[in-house]
Amino acid sequence: MINFGQETHLGKRAFIILCLEKSKIPGISALITVIFVLLKDMLPSSMLSIISSIITILVIITVLAFAVAFVVGWLDYHDYSFVFEEYDVRLKRGLIKKRETSIPYRQIQNINIERDTTHQMFGLSKVIIETAGRDETDAERGMSEVVIEAMDKKLAEEMRDMLQKKIGVQVVRPEATSTSSV
């Protein structure tokens, strides 16, 4: 459940996607290990001890790589959160390089929820927040949108509903109410 002023994480299932994203290298290592295991029986017996040593090393590397991917995925999940404030929503993320993005409600143009096959399998959604008021250099780098790659489906829908309510209402800040002649 999302509450104003309270830091909210992406949901427990988002951890799965964050770990899978980090598991590309361990996956390749596992594939190479399987190939060596399958080829072991086709090679001459004189190479059997060398191949067995290579397979042992590959298994150790694969296990360690998956352990590192798991830890990095957990740290990414743990360090990724958002907070609904009075005038904006803040996204915090980053393991080593901490980043905090503040999106004023008045600049939000659209909120999209996408769900590819992997997201659907795990009950997750990808949230895309499109914003206005960027300069041309930001547009070239694709900074016109903020993407949350994985969030529990229910949490993503709740976030979209809250943002739609906030952007549907114009907020006037007290310091902006001073009169000026035009």
C-alpha positions, 0 to 999 in steps of 0.5 A, a space after each residue: 500500500 502506498 502512503 504519502 510521505 512514506 518510502 515504498 519499495 517495488 514489491 517482493 516479486 520485483 526482486 526476481 526480475 532484478 536478479 534475472 537482469 543481473 544473471 546474464 553472465 552466470 547464465 552464459 557460464 552455466 550454458 558453457 558448463 553444460 556444453 562441456 559436460 555434453 562434449 565430455 563423452 565425445 572427447 578422447 579419454 586422454 583429455 578426460 582429466 583436463 575436461 573434468 578439471 575445466 568442468 569443475 572450475 566452470 561449476 565453481 565460477 557459475 555458482 559464484 557468479 549466481 551468488 554475486 548476481 543474487 546479492 547485487 539484485 538484492 542490493 538493487 531491490 533494497 536501494 530502489 524506492 519511491 516516495 509521494 510528497 506534497 508536490 512531487 514523487 521522488 524515485 531513489 535508486 542506486 547501489 554505488 552511484 546513488 540517484 534520486 529523481 524528483 518528478 513534479 506532478 505538474 510536469 507529468 503528462 502520462 502514466 503507462 503500465 506495460 507487461 511483457 511475458 516475463 512480467 506477466 509470469 511473475 505478476 509484475 508491471 513496468 511503469 513509464 512516467 512521461 514528463 514535460 518541460 525538458 530541454 533538447 539535450 534531455 530529449 536526445 538522451 531519452 530523459 522525457 520519461 522515467 521507467 520503473 522496470 519492475 514493480 508488483 502489478 497491484 502496486 503499479 496500478 495503485 501508483 498510476 491511480 494516485 498519480 492520475 489523481 494528483 495530476 488531475 488537480 492543479 496545486 498552487 503553492 503558497 509562495 506562488 500566489 503573490 499578485 503581479 501585474 501582467 
